[in-house]
Amino acid sequence: MKLYPLGDKVVLKQLEAEETTKSGIILAAKSQEKPQEATVLAVGDGKVDGKEIAMTVKEGDKVVYSKYAGTEVKLGEEEYVICKMSDILAKVE
């Protein structure tokens, strides 16, 4: 099954949460903060209310998005985030 975003929406695959701190302390699952970094899996066509919005990301880009942005979706065993293009803050290179 594949997700096809509509309009100015983007499908993201969140990166895994850090399980240890930089100093080597192992974090419990409850204390692991979800990362705001993700990989773009699919991009909509950019049309909203008859206007075209420039989609500045493409499949495979690594991005940082707003902390409370988007909708979390679970398909099978995989979890995804669907958010608006405007919720993406930056590309990561």
C-alpha positions in Angstrom: 0.0 0.0 0.0 1.3 3.5 -0.9 0.2 6.9 0.2 -0.4 9.6 -2.4 -0.6 13.1 -0.9 -3.1 15.6 -2.3 -2.5 19.3 -2.9 0.2 20.8 -0.8 0.7 17.8 1.4 3.8 15.8 2.0 4.3 12.2 3.4 7.2 11.9 5.8 8.9 8.9 7.5 10.1 10.1 10.9 13.7 9.1 11.8 14.1 6.8 14.8 14.4 8.4 18.3 17.7 8.4 20.0 18.0 5.5 22.4 21.2 6.8 24.2 22.5 10.2 25.1 25.8 11.6 23.8 27.3 10.6 27.1 26.1 7.0 26.8 23.1 7.0 29.1 20.3 4.6 27.8 16.9 6.3 27.6 13.7 4.6 28.5 11.1 4.5 25.7 8.9 7.0 27.6 11.6 9.6 27.8 12.7 9.4 24.2 11.6 12.5 22.4 10.3 12.0 18.8 12.7 13.6 16.4 11.5 16.5 14.2 13.7 15.1 11.4 12.2 13.0 8.6 12.7 11.6 5.1 10.2 12.7 2.4 8.4 9.7 0.9 5.9 11.4 -1.4 5.0 15.0 -2.5 1.6 16.3 -3.6 1.0 18.2 -6.9 0.9 21.6 -5.1 -2.5 22.7 -6.2 -4.7 24.3 -3.5 -7.9 26.2 -4.3 -7.0 26.5 -8.0 -3.6 28.1 -7.2 -0.3 26.3 -7.6 2.1 26.2 -4.7 5.8 25.6 -5.4 6.8 22.3 -3.8 10.3 22.8 -2.7 11.0 19.3 -1.5 11.2 16.0 -3.4 11.2 12.3 -2.6 14.3 11.3 -0.6 15.0 14.7 0.9 15.8 14.8 4.6 13.8 17.7 6.3 13.1 19.2 9.7 9.4 20.0 10.3 7.4 21.8 13.0 7.1 20.0 16.3 3.2 19.6 16.4 2.8 19.6 12.6 0.8 17.0 10.6 -1.2 13.9 11.2 0.3 10.6 12.2 -0.9 7.7 10.2 -0.2 4.0 10.6 -0.4 1.6 7.6 0.4 -1.9 8.5 3.5 -1.9 10.7 4.8 1.5 9.4 4.1 4.9 10.8 4.0 8.1 8.7 3.4 11.8 9.1 1.3 13.7 6.6 1.8 17.5 6.8 1.5 20.7 4.7 4.4 21.9 2.8 4.4 25.1 4.9 5.1 22.9 8.1 8.5 21.9 6.7 11.1 24.3 8.1 14.3 23.2 6.4 16.2 20.7 4.3 19.0 18.7 5.9 22.2 18.0 3.8 
